Amino acid sequence: MASFPGSGLAKGLAVTLRTMTRKTVTEQYPDTQPDLPPRTRGVIGLFEENCTVCMLCARECPDWCIYIDSHKETVPAATPGGRERSRNVLDRFAIDFSLCMYCGICIEVCPFDALFWSPEFEYAETDIRDLTHERDKLRDWMWTVPAPPALDPGAEEPKELAAAHKTAEKLAAQQEAAQQEVAQREAAQREAAQREAGRREAAEQEAAQQEAAQREAAEQESAQREAGRREAGAGRADAAEEGDE
């Protein structure tokens, strides 16, 4: 079909007219906050408690925009006679977002889940030097990290949760065993105290019986001596009467 002169212009104007009559879909930012996807790469949050200063993130970063400082501390032995250990203590963790290209390698290589993506994106600065954020700011961004999606109902339990449950069950078993041992020790102590009380009571009863028997024997002996003296006195009196006669 042959085109007539000006058909292209007419088609362009038709597209313009159709677009002009449609309702706008522009999001009125910043009055209206955008609804970002859960896996949006905004900034990187730091969960400091999980960081062991292994330096993997800084070594693997292609832009060398992660700065880490630390020092070693000696940890006393947990048990008497044990060996002291040393551990790394984090002094500084900073990311220069003027160099970061948001590749996410640092988050992927972290073996202890200390780095996470946050959808936070409002961190523009008037000075490029202010785009280097220290660990306090990175920790604040950590609380904007969305919760992980729910697992599939048929999926296996994560290894971290399985290990945590196993540790919790082992700890509960140890606590229960300790409670049972304490209960057995208390029961044995009560039984020993009862036996000791029984022995003391029996000894006291035996001593009382012996004392009563001794007292009774002494009373009988005294009564016999008194009866003997009386008989002897009566005999002398009878002999004296016979002599008088």
C-alpha positions as CSV (number, residue, x, y, z in Angstrom):
1,M,0.0,0.0,0.0
2,A,1.5,3.3,-1.1
3,S,1.9,6.0,1.6
4,F,0.7,9.4,0.9
5,P,2.9,12.5,1.7
6,G,2.8,13.4,5.4
7,S,1.6,9.9,6.6
8,G,4.6,9.5,9.0
9,L,3.8,12.9,10.5
10,A,0.2,11.9,10.9
11,K,1.1,8.7,12.7
12,G,3.5,10.5,15.0
13,L,0.8,13.0,15.9
14,A,-1.7,10.2,16.5
15,V,0.6,8.6,19.0
16,T,1.1,11.9,20.7
17,L,-2.6,12.5,20.9
18,R,-3.3,9.0,22.3
19,T,-0.6,9.5,24.9
20,M,-1.9,12.9,25.9
21,T,-5.3,11.5,26.6
22,R,-4.1,8.8,28.9
23,K,-3.8,9.1,32.7
24,T,-0.3,9.8,34.0
25,V,1.5,7.1,35.9
26,T,4.4,9.3,37.1
27,E,5.2,8.7,40.8
28,Q,5.3,12.0,42.6
29,Y,8.6,11.5,44.4
30,P,9.5,12.6,47.1
31,D,5.9,13.2,48.1
32,T,5.2,9.5,47.3
33,Q,7.8,6.9,48.2
34,P,8.4,4.3,45.5
35,D,7.4,0.7,46.1
36,L,10.8,-1.0,45.6
37,P,11.3,-4.7,45.0
38,P,12.5,-6.7,48.0
39,R,15.9,-7.4,46.4
40,T,16.6,-3.8,45.5
41,R,20.3,-2.9,45.7
42,G,20.3,0.4,47.6
43,V,23.1,0.5,50.2
44,I,25.0,-2.2,52.2
45,G,24.1,-2.7,55.8
46,L,26.6,-4.1,58.3
47,F,25.7,-6.6,61.1
48,E,28.7,-5.9,63.2
49,E,28.2,-8.8,65.7
50,N,28.8,-11.3,62.8
51,C,31.9,-9.7,61.5
52,T,35.1,-11.6,62.3
53,V,37.5,-9.3,60.4
54,C,38.4,-12.0,57.9
55,M,39.0,-9.3,55.3
56,L,37.4,-11.4,52.5
57,C,35.0,-8.6,51.5
58,A,37.9,-6.0,51.2
59,R,40.1,-8.4,49.3
60,E,37.4,-9.4,46.8
61,C,36.1,-5.9,46.2
62,P,37.0,-4.9,42.6
63,D,36.8,-1.2,43.4
64,W,38.8,-1.4,46.7
65,C,36.1,0.7,48.3
66,I,35.9,-1.1,51.7
67,Y,38.2,0.0,54.5
68,I,38.7,-2.2,57.5
69,D,40.9,-1.7,60.6
70,S,41.2,-4.0,63.6
71,H,43.4,-5.1,66.5
72,K,44.0,-8.3,68.4
73,E,42.9,-9.0,71.9
74,T,43.8,-11.9,74.2
75,V,40.8,-13.9,75.5
76,P,41.4,-15.5,78.9
77,A,41.1,-19.3,79.1
78,A,37.5,-20.5,79.6
79,T,38.5,-23.3,82.0
80,P,41.3,-23.5,84.6
81,G,44.5,-24.7,83.0
82,G,43.2,-23.9,79.5
83,R,45.0,-21.9,76.8
84,E,44.5,-18.2,76.2
85,R,43.2,-17.3,72.7
86,S,43.4,-14.2,70.6
87,R,40.6,-12.7,68.5
88,N,40.3,-9.8,66.1
89,V,38.3,-6.8,67.2
90,L,36.8,-4.5,64.6
91,D,37.9,-0.9,64.9
92,R,36.7,0.5,61.6
93,F,34.5,-0.7,58.8
94,A,33.8,1.9,56.1
95,I,32.5,1.8,52.5
96,D,33.1,4.5,49.9
97,F,29.9,4.6,47.9
98,S,31.4,7.1,45.4
99,L,33.5,4.1,44.2
100,C,31.1,1.3,44.9
101,M,29.5,-0.2,41.7
102,Y,26.9,-2.3,43.6
103,C,28.1,-5.6,42.3
104,G,27.3,-7.4,45.6
105,I,30.5,-9.5,45.6
106,C,31.3,-8.5,49.2
107,I,27.9,-9.7,50.3
108,E,28.2,-13.0,48.5
109,V,31.7,-13.8,49.7
110,C,31.0,-13.0,53.4
111,P,31.1,-16.4,55.2
112,F,29.4,-15.1,58.3
113,D,26.4,-13.1,57.0
114,A,27.7,-9.8,58.2
115,L,26.7,-7.8,55.0
116,F,23.2,-7.3,53.6
117,W,21.5,-5.3,50.8
118,S,19.2,-2.6,52.0
119,P,16.7,-0.9,49.7
120,E,17.6,2.5,51.3
121,F,18.6,4.9,48.5
122,E,18.3,8.4,49.9
123,Y,21.9,9.1,50.9
124,A,22.9,11.7,48.4
125,E,25.6,14.2,49.6
126,T,26.7,17.6,48.4
127,D,30.4,16.6,48.9
128,I,31.8,13.4,47.4
129,R,33.9,12.9,50.5
130,D,30.8,12.5,52.6
131,L,29.9,9.3,50.6
132,T,32.4,7.3,52.7
133,H,30.1,5.9,55.4
134,E,31.5,4.4,58.6
135,R,30.2,1.4,60.5
136,D,27.8,3.4,62.6
137,K,25.9,4.5,59.5
138,L,26.2,1.0,58.0
139,R,24.7,-0.4,61.2
140,D,21.8,2.0,61.0
141,W,21.1,0.8,57.5
142,M,21.0,-2.7,58.8
143,W,17.6,-2.2,60.4
144,T,16.2,-1.2,57.0
145,V,17.1,-4.6,55.5
146,P,13.8,-6.5,54.6
147,A,13.1,-9.9,56.1
148,P,14.1,-12.8,53.9
149,P,11.3,-14.4,51.9
150,A,9.6,-17.4,53.3
151,L,10.9,-20.9,52.4
152,D,8.9,-23.2,50.2
153,P,6.8,-25.6,52.4
154,G,8.6,-28.6,51.0
155,A,12.1,-27.1,51.3
156,E,14.7,-28.5,53.7
157,E,15.5,-26.7,56.9
158,P,18.5,-24.3,56.5
159,K,21.8,-25.6,57.8
160,E,22.1,-22.6,60.1
161,L,18.7,-23.3,61.7
162,A,19.4,-27.1,62.0
163,A,22.7,-26.3,63.7
164,A,21.0,-23.8,66.0
165,H,18.3,-26.3,66.9
166,K,20.9,-29.1,67.5
167,T,22.9,-26.8,69.8
168,A,19.7,-25.7,71.6
169,E,18.7,-29.4,72.1
170,K,22.1,-30.3,73.3
171,L,22.1,-27.4,75.8
172,A,18.6,-28.4,77.0
173,A,19.8,-32.0,77.5
174,Q,22.8,-30.8,79.5
175,Q,20.6,-28.6,81.6
176,E,18.1,-31.4,82.2
177,A,21.0,-33.8,83.1
178,A,22.4,-31.2,85.5
179,Q,19.0,-30.7,87.1
180,Q,18.6,-34.5,87.5
181,E,22.0,-34.7,89.0
182,V,21.2,-32.0,91.5
183,A,17.9,-33.6,92.3
184,Q,19.6,-37.0,92.9
185,R,22.3,-35.4,95.1
186,E,19.6,-33.6,97.1
187,A,17.7,-36.9,97.5
188,A,20.8,-38.7,98.6
189,Q,21.6,-35.9,101.1
190,R,18.0,-36.1,102.5
191,E,18.2,-39.9,102.7
192,A,21.6,-39.7,104.5
193,A,20.2,-37.1,106.9
194,Q,17.2,-39.3,107.6
195,R,19.5,-42.3,108.3
196,E,21.7,-40.2,110.5
197,A,18.6,-39.0,112.4
198,G,17.4,-42.6,112.8
199,R,20.7,-43.7,114.1
200,R,20.8,-40.8,116.6
201,E,17.3,-41.6,117.7
202,A,18.1,-45.3,118.1
203,A,21.2,-44.5,120.1
204,E,19.3,-42.0,122.3
205,Q,16.6,-44.7,123.0
206,E,19.2,-47.3,123.7
207,A,21.1,-44.9,126.1
208,A,17.8,-44.1,127.8
209,Q,17.0,-47.8,128.2
210,Q,20.4,-48.5,129.6
211,E,20.2,-45.6,132.0
212,A,16.7,-46.8,133.2
213,A,18.0,-50.3,133.6
214,Q,21.0,-49.1,135.6
215,R,18.7,-46.9,137.8
216,E,16.4,-49.8,138.4
217,A,19.3,-52.1,139.3
218,A,20.7,-49.5,141.7
219,E,17.3,-49.1,143.3
220,Q,16.9,-52.9,143.7
221,E,20.4,-53.2,145.2
222,S,19.7,-50.3,147.6
223,A,16.4,-52.0,148.6
224,Q,18.2,-55.3,149.2
225,R,20.9,-53.6,151.3
226,E,18.1,-51.8,153.3
227,A,16.3,-55.1,153.8
228,G,19.5,-56.8,154.9
229,R,20.2,-54.1,157.5
230,R,16.6,-54.4,158.8
231,E,17.0,-58.2,159.1
232,A,20.3,-57.8,160.9
233,G,18.8,-55.2,163.3
234,A,15.9,-57.5,164.0
235,G,18.2,-60.4,164.7
236,R,20.3,-58.4,167.2
237,A,17.1,-57.3,168.9
238,D,15.9,-60.9,169.3
239,A,19.3,-62.0,170.6
240,A,19.3,-59.2,173.2
241,E,15.8,-60.2,174.4
242,E,16.9,-63.9,174.8
243,G,19.9,-62.8,176.9
244,D,17.8,-60.7,179.2
245,E,15.6,-63.7,179.9
